[in-house]
Amino acid sequence: MTRPDSETALGLQVRKLLGTAPDDALPMTYQQVANALGLMPPRTIQRVTQALEQLMREDAVAQRPFISSLVISRRGDDMPAAGFFELAVQLGRFSEDASRHETDYRAERQQALESLR
């Protein structure tokens, strides 16, 4: 099943944004990504999330660190939303043991940052 062109284009824009952002601008929140890309309501965060999930699938196939790990929730815990962890488990990248998710995430984010340098 292929994605509509607009979703594919948004994924490319998100990848470019994250790949060219200065180190001190990362990680970004979902809202910061939406704002940086000039997305307008409705469903801005949902569209960003869908693009990030698309990027996770691409990165898993290409055996690259998840560039999506550079986007976090504004909850304040410096972590992505729950959907990130669910998909990372489905893709076989993270342990099914939720108690390991934070450790898995921190390692993934570090690898993603290093891959951009």
MOHUBEL-V74301 format. One record per residue. SS is DSSP state (a for helix, b for strand, c for the rest). OMEGA is omega in whole degrees, 0 to 359 (* if undefined). BURIAL is I if it has 9 or more other ideal C-beta (glycine too) atoms within 8 Angstrom, else O. Layout:
[[SS OMEGA BURIAL] [SS OMEGA BURIAL]]
This chain:
[[c 181 O] [c 179 O] [c 173 O] [c 183 O] [a 182 O] [a 178 O] [a 178 I] [a 179 I] [a 179 O] [a 177 I] [a 177 I] [a 179 O] [a 179 I] [a 180 I] [a 179 I] [a 179 O] [a 182 I] [a 181 I] [a 181 O] [a 181 O] [c 176 I] [c 181 O] [a 184 O] [a 176 O] [a 182 O] [c 357 I] [c 176 I] [b 173 I] [b 177 I] [a 181 I] [a 178 I] [a 177 O] [a 180 I] [a 180 I] [a 182 O] [a 180 O] [c 178 I] [c 179 O] [c 180 O] [c 177 O] [c 10 O] [c 171 O] [c 183 O] [a 182 I] [a 178 I] [a 179 O] [a 177 I] [a 180 I] [a 179 I] [a 178 I] [a 179 I] [a 178 I] [a 176 I] [a 180 I] [a 178 I] [a 179 I] [a 178 I] [a 182 I] [a 178 I] [a 180 I] [a 182 O] [a 181 O] [c 175 O] [c 171 O] [c 179 I] [c 175 I] [a 178 I] [a 178 I] [a 179 I] [a 178 I] [b 185 I] [b 176 I] [c 177 I] [c 180 O] [c 178 O] [c 181 O] [c 176 O] [c 182 O] [c 174 O] [c 176 I] [c 185 O] [a 181 O] [a 177 I] [a 183 I] [a 178 I] [a 180 O] [a 179 I] [a 176 I] [a 180 I] [a 181 O] [c 177 I] [c 182 O] [c 182 I] [c 176 I] [c 174 O] [c 179 O] [c 184 O] [a 180 O] [a 178 O] [a 187 I] [a 181 I] [a 178 O] [a 178 O] [a 182 I] [a 182 I] [a 179 O] [a 180 O] [a 180 I] [a 179 I] [a 178 O] [a 179 I] [a 178 I] [a 181 I] [a 181 O] [a 180 I] [a 184 O] [c * O]]
